[in-house]
Every structure is written in C-alpha cells, then in structure tokens.
Amino acid sequence: MSIRNIKSSSNVGALTINGVPYTLARSDVFYYLKFIDYNKELFKAASNLTAKPTVVFYTEDAIDKVILDYSLANITDKTYLSGFFANLTQTSTFNLTNAGYLDKSELEANIGCTLTFSEYKENKVFATVTAVTNLNTALDVYFADYFTGSPQLSKAGSLGTNPTTLDYALVSVNPSTSRPLSSLGLIAGDVIEVVNSNSVNNQFKFEITETTTINQQEVLRLKPIFNDQVPTIESLLGTSSLVNLYVKGTSTQTPVLSGDLGCCYNGTTKLQDNTSYQCNVRGNNYSFFAGSCVDLIVNTTPTVIPSSSNNIISEGIVPDITFTSYIDYTTTTPTVKFIPSKNNLNAIQNNVITFYPNTTYAFSQLDGSNLNSIIRFSTNNDTFTSYCNGIYGAQKAVGIGSFSYIKYSSTIPELYIFLEKRKTVNGELILEYVNTNYTLKIL
C-alpha cells in the first residue's frame, strides 16, 4: 500500500487519497456480492440485449447477405456487442434468435437466422446468411420498432476480451433485497471498501467509475486506487461483506452511518437514499430533503402579470418580511410549511399570516423541496379561486427562482394559500391545486 497516497485524517472516519479528502458516509452488510471481470464474465450467459436492430437483407454477387444495424443501442448493449464480435473470424457463425416481427401493416415474419460473420464496424454487423426461419417476401428491411421482442445473439465460446486488460466490477446478484448496493446512495466518483476477512480483496479501496444494472444485477465498475490493490476475481456469495462508502469532502461531525434517508439535491442532480450527514459531506451546494426524490420536470415559465389595483409589487423591491417555503415529504400527505426568514419572527401564528399596514411581504420558494410547486393566493378556502393571476416569479426546476411580493392594502380580502402543482402528461400541462391551510389575514 502506498502510504504516501493514503492516510488517516484527524476527523473520525476520514481519509486523504492522493491529496483529496474523503469521509466515511455509509456502511452496510451484503451477502450477494461478486468481484468480476466486467467484459468477460458478466455477459458469458445470455446477454438479454435490450437493443433492437434494424435488419437489412440484400443479395450481392448471388450471395444472400444481411446488415444488423445497432446504431441506436445504448452504451451497455454496445459494450456487449463489441465483446461478442471481438474474436469472430470471417468463417465464424452465430445466431440471431427471438426475432419475431409484426409491423403496423400486419406484415409478419420471423427472421431468426444463422449467419456467417464478415465484419463489425460502426455498431453494424455485416454477415452472409446461412439459414433463416421465415422472411416475408414483401420486406427487405425490418425496422427495429416492430420486433415483438428484443432479438438475441448466441455463438459458441465466450466473449472475446484482451486478457491483459481487465475491467473490474463489483456485482450484487440479488439487488431485489431490502439492501441493494444502491441503498448506500453511492454515485460515480465515490470510493468503496469491502471488508470481508475471507476475501483476498479485504479492505481494498476502489473508486466507482460507473453504476448500472445489467441482467437484473447491480454493477459497480471499479478503478483500483493503488497498483498493489488490484482486485481478484472471486465470489463472496453467502458470506458477510461490510461495504464502506467514502464520499469526497470533509466533516467535523462524528460520522452518522445510518439515519433518515432522503433526496440529496443540488438543483440539477438528485441522489436518492442519502442521509443528511452524507448529503452535507458532498458539499454546500447540496440540500437534503427527507423522503423520496421528486421527479424533476421543468415546465414552461408562467407569465408575470403585474396588477396595480391589487398592489402587487414588481420584483426588485426589498421586502419587509420574508417567508421561506418548504415541503415536508416525511408525512403521508406532503405538508407545506413557512418559516419567517427575515424580520418579525412572530408573523405566523397557528397558520395565520397577519398583514400589517405599509408592509411588503415576500414568499420565497427557492428551497429545492418546492419542485414543480407554485404559491398561489385564493379568495376561497375550499376550492382554488385565483385572487390575481401572475403574482409569482419565473418558475425554475427547484420551484420559484424569484420572490413573489404582495403589499398591504385595504382592498385585499382575506386570502388562502394554495400550491399550484404542475406536471406535463403527454405534452399537456396539468395543474392541481392543494390547500396549504395557511391564511393571509388583514389586520
């Protein structure tokens, strides 16, 4: 081990690796782990390709030929395809199976076939046809969208790999348990350590370069941090393996390796199953929200319509009193809460916000829990009846990117705060109004 590159910190549970500080953030025990060579072992069995190729049959020099075009395949399938064809020669044969076809004109075929390999380049397979189950005489091109399943490839032997270049991974073969690897809240760039006294990889530390699921198995692709900690391919199935997760960052707190799970959110990225401690270690740009992550949907920006008759104050005015809104997702029904964040901390009593003369109020939804929610004021407590359309600022992915202002006026009736929840379904903007049980009362 390179002592110069890794050392303990004065903070409990912290490490410095190559000059970069990491903090122990989570730990859990797993019983279904294997260290594998990603390219060689993971796909040795049936690959369960998800990609569907476009298949073109043609005749050249009286020879029946075919092109399997996988240009639109995802990166996982392309990795498999590269390995599959790596050691085939121009005399090798392979099979295309599960190739039922039915297009929108109800033209039907089964192009399961045995092919003789010619070339694989630019995500396209070139081959000659040895045998084919049932071509449709009306079709030469079989489009990917109309295969009834995902066609699979098979051949004799295993994937072709370069034995001098191993691509290491840690696999959970049973991610459907209550403790899959993903339950650690890990992401690429984190460091893991597997502690198992029966393992030759005991206490080795690896950087996670990718997290994925293939063949219904969770896969963490690993990069050895030190040359003398190269993984050994082995199975840890049935044995107790403690996995420690280290997150880039520092903390002066005592590590909290368990705790309430939630969403760690920085405005563009959301990390599920983080704890508040783990989220805080990741940096000041992250915020923690207990409960599940809310899907990010960036909707069309609402139009701001100033209304002088209702004394709606334009943005740029310095408010006298500011309320910060956040949504508590730990409850059965998400609950809106307001915190007086500037001046007059007694401005809310029993969910009643009292309006005082000559006072400008601001309602901030900058907190990330306000995803896709907009504060609206209603003249009706039971159903939403808009008091003024456009009293909110431009919508951002984390709620409202600017304040909403309203100033005391004798013309303002008693108002009720609703949340306008916005989502898009099949391209159509859907609005739902939820009563927050907060009332604006004129003094």
Helices and strands as residue ranges (DSSP letters): E 6-8, E 14-17, E 20-30, E 33-37, H 38-41, E 54-60, E 63-69, H 75-84, E 93-97, E 100-102, E 108-121, E 124-134, E 141-142, G 144-146, E 152-154, E 168-172, G 181-184, E 191-195, E 205-214, E 217-224, E 234-235, E 241-248, E 261-265, E 270-275, H 276-281, E 287-290, G 308-310, E 321-328, E 335-342, E 348-349, E 352-355, E 360-364, G 368-370, E 373-378, E 395-396, E 399-400, E 404-407, E 415-425, E 428-442
